[in-house]
Amino acid sequence: MIHFKIVTPEREVLDAEADSVTLPTQMGEITILPNHIPLVANLAPGEMRFRRGTAEESFAVSGGFVEVKKNHEVVVLADTAERGHEIDLDRAERARERASKFINESYKDQKSLADASASLQKHLARIRVARKHRTKSGSAIHTNY
């Protein structure tokens, strides 16, 4: 069993036990199982999942860090982390459209393009997690957070 924590600057999002944790990193998606080697990695915008038994819960993250410790502990320090039921799907769709339009029409420099691309990835992850929650809400892991 893995002790899994997600913390953002605003709140502690999750503190739970998990069988596995799957995260989007800048080097690609990784899955952490018990006895994983210690690791520190940068998170990429995307979908983060944790599984306990047959139940799975997803979060949309926009970036941050993950630390895998020797004592079966995984700590995510995320810029933002949202559960599917916390995401306003219409608002996320509008934000995705704005970021996509900006990329296609009027970026001024490479930094603006990179910022818009990161924003687009963040909103695509939020939409994916929100839609997944709406179709699988009966099998989510229920915690006190």
C-alpha positions in Angstrom: 0.0 0.0 0.0 1.2 3.5 -0.8 0.4 6.6 1.4 -0.6 9.2 -1.2 -0.9 13.0 -0.6 -1.8 15.8 -2.9 -1.1 19.4 -1.7 -1.7 22.7 -3.5 -0.8 26.2 -2.3 -4.5 26.6 -1.2 -5.3 23.2 0.4 -4.5 19.6 1.1 -6.5 17.9 -1.6 -6.0 14.3 -0.7 -4.5 12.1 2.0 -5.3 8.4 1.3 -3.9 4.9 0.8 -3.5 3.7 -2.7 -2.4 0.5 -4.6 -1.0 2.6 -7.5 -0.6 6.2 -8.6 -0.3 7.3 -12.2 1.1 10.8 -13.0 1.9 12.9 -16.0 5.5 14.0 -15.8 7.6 16.1 -18.2 9.3 12.9 -19.2 6.0 11.0 -19.8 3.4 9.2 -17.8 4.6 7.1 -14.9 2.9 4.6 -12.6 4.1 4.2 -9.0 3.6 0.9 -7.2 4.7 -0.1 -3.7 8.5 -0.4 -3.3 9.1 2.1 -6.1 12.6 3.7 -6.0 12.9 7.2 -4.5 12.2 9.8 -7.2 11.6 13.5 -7.7 10.0 14.6 -10.9 8.3 17.6 -12.5 4.6 17.2 -13.2 3.2 18.1 -16.5 -0.4 19.3 -17.0 -2.6 16.3 -17.3 -4.6 13.6 -15.6 -3.4 12.0 -12.4 -5.0 8.8 -11.2 -4.8 6.7 -8.1 -6.3 3.2 -7.6 -7.3 1.3 -4.5 -8.7 -2.1 -5.2 -11.0 -1.8 -8.2 -11.9 1.9 -7.6 -10.0 4.7 -9.4 -10.1 8.4 -8.9 -8.8 11.1 -11.3 -7.5 14.6 -10.8 -6.6 17.3 -13.3 -3.2 18.8 -12.4 -1.6 21.8 -14.0 2.0 21.2 -13.0 4.2 20.9 -9.9 6.4 18.2 -8.4 6.1 14.6 -7.2 8.3 13.0 -4.6 8.4 9.2 -4.1 9.9 8.4 -0.7 11.5 5.2 0.6 8.7 4.6 3.1 5.9 3.9 0.5 4.9 7.5 0.5 4.1 9.6 -2.6 3.7 13.4 -2.2 2.4 15.6 -5.0 3.0 19.3 -4.7 0.7 20.6 -7.4 0.1 24.1 -8.7 -3.6 23.1 -9.0 -5.4 19.7 -8.5 -9.1 19.3 -9.1 -11.4 16.3 -8.9 -13.8 15.7 -11.7 -16.9 16.8 -9.7 -15.1 20.1 -8.9 -14.6 21.1 -12.5 -17.2 23.3 -14.3 -17.1 21.6 -17.7 -18.6 24.5 -19.6 -16.1 26.9 -18.1 -13.2 24.5 -18.9 -14.4 24.2 -22.5 -14.5 28.0 -22.9 -11.0 28.3 -21.5 -9.8 25.6 -23.9 -11.4 27.5 -26.8 -9.7 30.7 -25.8 -6.2 29.1 -25.5 -6.7 27.2 -28.8 -7.7 30.4 -30.5 -4.8 32.3 -29.1 -2.4 29.6 -30.4 -3.9 29.6 -33.8 -4.2 33.4 -34.3 -2.1 35.8 -32.4 0.9 34.7 -30.4 3.7 37.3 -30.4 6.7 35.2 -29.3 7.8 31.8 -28.2 7.1 32.5 -24.6 3.5 33.5 -25.3 3.1 30.3 -27.5 4.5 28.1 -24.7 2.2 29.7 -22.1 -0.8 29.3 -24.3 0.2 25.7 -25.1 0.5 24.9 -21.3 -2.8 26.5 -20.7 -4.4 24.4 -23.4 -2.9 21.2 -22.0 -4.2 22.2 -18.5 -7.8 22.8 -19.8 -7.8 19.6 -21.9 -6.9 17.6 -18.8 -9.6 19.3 -16.8 -12.2 18.5 -19.5 -11.0 14.8 -19.7 -11.2 14.4 -15.9 -14.6 16.1 -15.7 -16.0 13.9 -18.5 -14.6 10.8 -16.9 -16.2 11.7 -13.6 -19.6 12.2 -15.2 -19.5 8.7 -16.8 -17.9 6.8 -13.9 -19.2 8.6 -10.8 -20.3 5.3 -9.2 -16.9 3.7 -9.0 -14.9 6.6 -7.5 -13.0 6.3 -4.3 -14.7 8.2 -1.5 -12.5 10.1 1.0 -13.1 12.8 3.5 -11.5 15.5 1.3 
